[in-house]
Amino acid sequence: MTSAKNKQLLVALGFAALTGGTVQAKAIQKDTVLAPVETQKANTDYKPAFRGQTRIGGIKTKTAYTATVINSDLKNPWGIHVLPDGRFIITEKAGSIRILKANGAFDKQVTGFPAVVFKGQGGLLDITIDPAFATNRMVYWGYAEEAPGGSLLAIAKGKLSADETKLENVEVIYRAQPAYRGNLQFGCRIVFDKQGNLFVSTGERSGADIRMKAQDLSAGIGKVIHITKAGKAVPGGPFAGKAGALPEIYSYGHRNPDGLAYNPATGDLWEAEFGPRGGDEINIIKPGNNYGWPVITYGIEYSGEKVGDGIQQKEGMTQPVYYWDPTISPGGITFYTGNIAEWKNNLFVGGLSGAHIARLVIKNNKVVGEERLLRDKNERWRALVTGKDGALYGLTDNGKLYRIAKK
């Protein structure tokens, strides 16, 4: 497509977004550029900060694909990671870790890790493996841990035994303080950077009496944390040496960030987080940035009242790349790296209350197209990952693992 056509396409997408999806975008590629996928009335009359920040034009996958359930016997699965041999290691929220074969069949039950607080949104949460897992067999996971004053998000590590049935030499490496007497919004996605350090997303625990801690640099909640494998702050962080600030904080002002993934095309770290009623966000995480919660948001309280002063923009606070209103409740996210060419490097977002997988086409760090996949399945999509075979795999809250692949 020529640059002139590109401009026409972007104008059409922006026009569709600003009209709230009431008219179909008029563009060169009429078969792939459609009206915005969201047709419901927004909770608010808030205006986006820039064109295309919400309700972008729709797109439709041309490649024929299938969605096959390869396991339907999981119990409240939450986290998934692909092992080097193509199998999957999966957490179940009540406190189980299972290894599944590449075809979805149960393989191993893993034990040996600390008890979890399985209440509300708490439990055994995300899981990942060391970049050098093939040689050191180290596994990292997050969970809700009982603590004085309530519960908190803890990050632990352990060595998977040779027979793959237990975790050995388990050590808690990080705790997101303060503890809180509530069972909501722990956050918890864990990804490794290229240097072998960990990024961890932490929720702000929801309560009106604690959520302002998302703006507090002395608290570890409502943040993206950057730590070493030993749980220490990565040297040279944006708040290193700042009086009263935790040196491990990488970004702040987050509500409930359940999605974290690297964009393989740019190397940027992307995040998805729940808004309240509306205002779900997609962000690019930059060191030291303040993402605004609960000072700015495109959502409202569940009661229908404004959040704080009811503002959406403020100097020094970073705007989301994209937001949804009404909410889709974004769970895990992944950039697709499989074998469906038109999906390459697209961002896939698990919709929980939205009951679909959102496919977002990204260009120049902007969302330029959105598609809703598998709405007919009526599933709450908790986590997504690209498998070794090039298929997209999705975990659902009701215990299924789907394989989404080219026909």
C-alpha positions, 0 to 999 in steps of 0.5 A: 500500500502506498503512503497516500493510501496509508493516510486514507486508511488512518483517516478512515479508522480515526473517523470511525472511532470518533463516530462511536461505531455508528457508521462504517469506515470508508477506506481503500480496503473495504473488505478489511476496514469495518465499523468499530467492533464496539456497538454498545453505549459508553458509560461516559461522555468522556472524549479521547485524548487523541484520534484512535485511542478508543473504538478504532475501525474493525478488521476481519481475519481472512485466514481460515482457522479453527478453535479446538478445546484440547483440555477441558478438565482444568480447575480455575486456570490462571497462568500458562507458559510454554516449556522448551519442548512444547508442553505447557506449565499451568497454574490453577488458582486454588493452588495446583501446578500442572504440566500438560503435553503439547496435545493438551493431555495431562502429564505431571502434577507439580507439588512443593510450593507454599500455600496460597490464599484462595479467595476472591481474585487471590490464589495461585496466579502467573507462572514463567520459566527462567530463560536458561530453564533448559540448564537450570530448571528454574520456575517463577510464579506469583500467588496471594500470600497470607501476611500480617494485616491481610494478604499480599502478592508474593513472587517465588522461585524454585527448581523443577525436580528431575522427575518434574513432580515437585519444586525444590529449594523454594524461595520467596523473592519479592512481596508487594507491600503493604498487605491488605485485608481484601481479596481483589486486584493482585495483578501478577504477570511476570515476564523476563527482560533480555538481561534476565531480570523480571518485570512483575505487575502488581495490582492496587488491591481495589479498596477505596482506602488503599488504591491511592497507594498506586501513586505512592512510591513507597508502596509496591502495589499498583506498579510494574516492578523490575527485580533481579532473579534474587528479588532485588531492585535492578540497578539504575532504575528510574527511582534509584536513590530517590528518597522515600521511593522503592528502587524496584519501581519501574512505573506506577499509577496502575489499577489491576494490570493482568497483562504484560508482554514484549512487542517483538517488533520493537522491544517495548513492554506493553501492559493491559489493566482493568478499569472500573466501569469502563476505562480498561487500558493498553499501555506501553510501559516506560521507566518512571512513567505515571499512568494516572490511576486513580487520578485520571481514568476513562472509567467511573465507579461501579456506583456510577459516580466519578472517580476522584475529580472525574478527569482523564488527562493531567500533566505528567501522567501518561495516556493509554495507547488504547482504552475500552468503554464499556469494559472488556476486563482484559486478562492476559495478553500476548504478541502473536509470533506464530504461523498465521501471517496476518496475525504476526506481531498483533496484540491479542488480549483475553477478554474476561467479562467481554467473553472474546479475544481482542485482536489489535493491529499495531502500527507505530505504537498505535492501535489501527484495527480491532477484531473480536474473536471467538465470541460464540464460545462465550468464554472468559479468556484468562491467559494467551500464549503462542505455542511452539507449533505456531498456534495461539493457545488460550486458557479460560476461567471455566477450565479449558485450553483452546488451540487456535490454529490455521486450518 
